[in-house]
Amino acid sequence: MSEFVGRQWHDMGGQDAGPVVNEDHDFAFWEKRVDALMVIASGTGRFSVDQLRRVLEDMGESAFETMSYYERWIAAINRVLIESGIYTTEELARKLSDVRARGTTYGDCCQSETG
């Protein structure tokens, strides 16, 4: 059996990643919802951290260079839920169509001034 030696693209352990910016920032309403979805779905046993990690790593380097943190998370959550049979890609497409039809201001009424 051969053993892989070296680094995968996502393995940054020990490498200089530059300065860490410790500034608070406001999260967009959809980002808060992605976070809540992850907590609820994982907390109810819909998926595991290991499943999400596999999907995130399978996305490849270009996803990490072109997608935001929460864009990657929602893509990973959807993929795991589809793989688990929670819903189908067709069901997701129908729901996304419904959401797009609501317009770009949907949810604005539900946000407080503090987020």
C-alpha positions in Angstrom: 0.0 0.0 0.0 1.4 3.4 -1.0 1.3 6.3 1.4 0.7 9.9 0.3 3.6 12.2 1.3 3.2 15.9 1.0 0.5 18.5 1.3 -2.9 18.9 -0.2 -3.9 22.4 -1.4 -6.0 22.9 1.8 -3.3 21.9 4.3 -1.9 25.2 5.4 -0.6 24.0 8.8 2.7 25.7 9.7 2.7 28.0 6.6 2.8 31.8 6.9 -0.8 33.0 6.2 -0.2 36.6 6.9 -1.6 38.8 9.6 -4.9 37.9 11.3 -7.4 40.7 11.2 -9.2 40.9 14.6 -11.9 43.4 13.6 -15.5 42.8 14.2 -17.7 42.9 11.2 -21.4 42.7 10.6 -22.7 39.6 9.0 -25.3 39.7 6.2 -28.7 38.4 7.0 -28.2 35.4 4.7 -24.8 34.6 6.3 -26.6 34.4 9.7 -29.1 32.0 8.2 -26.4 29.8 6.8 -24.8 29.6 10.2 -28.2 28.8 11.8 -28.9 26.1 9.2 -25.5 24.5 9.9 -26.1 24.5 13.7 -29.6 23.1 13.4 -28.9 20.5 10.7 -25.8 19.2 12.4 -27.4 19.4 15.8 -30.3 17.2 14.7 -28.0 14.6 13.2 -28.6 15.5 9.5 -24.8 15.5 8.9 -21.5 15.4 10.6 -18.5 17.7 10.7 -16.6 15.0 8.9 -19.1 15.0 6.0 -18.9 18.8 5.7 -15.1 18.7 5.8 -14.9 16.2 3.0 -17.2 18.2 0.8 -15.3 21.5 1.5 -12.0 19.8 0.7 -13.5 18.3 -2.4 -14.5 21.7 -3.7 -10.9 22.4 -4.7 -8.6 25.3 -4.5 -10.5 27.5 -6.9 -13.6 27.5 -4.6 -11.5 28.8 -1.8 -10.1 31.6 -4.0 -13.4 32.6 -5.5 -16.1 31.9 -3.0 -16.7 33.6 0.4 -16.6 31.6 3.6 -20.4 31.4 3.8 -20.8 30.7 0.1 -18.6 27.6 0.6 -20.5 26.6 3.7 -24.0 26.8 2.0 -22.7 24.9 -1.0 -21.3 22.2 1.3 -24.4 22.0 3.5 -26.6 21.6 0.4 -24.3 18.9 -1.1 -24.3 16.9 2.1 -28.1 17.2 2.5 -28.7 16.2 -1.1 -26.3 13.2 -0.7 -28.1 12.2 2.5 -31.5 12.2 0.6 -33.0 15.1 2.7 -34.0 16.8 -0.5 -33.2 16.5 -4.2 -31.5 19.0 -6.6 -34.8 19.5 -8.3 -36.5 20.4 -5.0 -33.7 22.8 -4.2 -34.0 24.4 -7.7 -37.7 24.9 -7.2 -37.2 26.5 -3.8 -34.4 28.8 -5.2 -36.8 29.9 -7.9 -39.4 30.8 -5.3 -36.9 32.7 -3.3 -35.6 34.7 -6.4 -39.2 35.6 -7.2 -39.5 37.4 -3.8 -37.0 40.0 -5.0 -33.7 41.3 -3.5 -35.3 43.0 -0.5 -36.8 39.8 1.0 -35.8 39.6 4.7 -35.0 43.3 5.1 -38.1 43.6 7.3 -36.8 40.9 9.7 -33.4 42.4 10.5 -32.9 44.6 13.6 -30.6 47.5 13.5 -28.0 45.6 15.4 -28.2 42.6 13.1 
